């Protein structure tokens, strides 16, 4: 977008007579104001689609963005969050895909951007929408109930093995989606076998573990931090190759940084998830630029920075060609993972 905004006009010739200089300056100012007047902004409420259930990580992030926009008056029009979780998020993706040229609709994506079409065969690909920005990458943590006897990932994996195949329940969001892909990876890395129990959102998953209806989950940090702080859940390891950097205590004894990586605990598997924003196909560069600018303003607020630390996010952010390149590579990675897991649509 910087190339589009570059001013190619020659500078004002300051050797002109003072009167001519003033007239030239006024003319240029008029051109600048005219250009500013042509810049796009929403003319009606913007629908903010969440292709997942309420209470999960994507829903929480969308509603935080909505709240920041209102609090800091970043838009003249309202931003309205709408959950469209049907078909593992396909409902939301197809809705945005079908809104060609409509700039008053945006969608927050997670990795079901890749997994849903691969698993279901639904006629959708991330290229059917317009990429706007990678907001962050989300981690996954292996959680158990705080009253369970397991103090480490190694202890828990040993217990799953001792129980025998398909005896212990792992809860996750959706079928053949990120949580189940990670569960299959965990099984392959350790020789264990879970009963995978799908739910609509990460909020439901955390509630099930607190209620001891399942034995473990692979929820994102933001989806279980409240229950961890309350002493109801216990984190065993983070599925990444390095520890999370946040050292402020969440409980009286532990910070996110105190959670070992799963590799440290002898469970060699890792996975991170996209949190990004897309628009409908066929929108204009000016319309994309409005939302890039809006999201940069959101990311600059103390509210956003607090949320990033609270949820232990990897704060990577991308736009433009860099984001498109990342999406292409991530799609290929998910295709490989889902082929290995036997999750591709037939």
LINRA-V77219 format. One record per run of one state. SS is the DSSP state (A for helix, B for strand, O for the rest). FROM is the first residue (numbers start at 0). TO is the last residue. If there is no record, write none. Layout:
BEGIN
SS_FROM_TO, SS_FROM_TO
END
This chain:
BEGIN
O_0_0, A_1_4, O_5_16, A_17_37, O_38_44, B_45_49, O_50_55, A_56_70, O_71_77, B_78_82, O_83_88, A_89_96, O_97_103, B_104_108, O_109_110, A_111_119, O_120_124, A_125_127, O_128_128, B_129_137, O_138_139, B_140_144, O_145_151, A_152_162, O_163_166, B_167_172, O_173_176, A_177_189, O_190_192, B_193_198, O_199_200, A_201_209, O_210_214, B_215_216, O_217_219, A_220_228, O_229_231, B_232_237, O_238_247, B_248_248, O_249_253, B_254_254, A_255_257, O_258_259, B_260_260, O_261_271, B_272_278, O_279_283, A_284_298, O_299_300, A_301_309, O_310_312, B_313_313, O_314_316, B_317_317, O_318_318, A_319_340, O_341_345
END
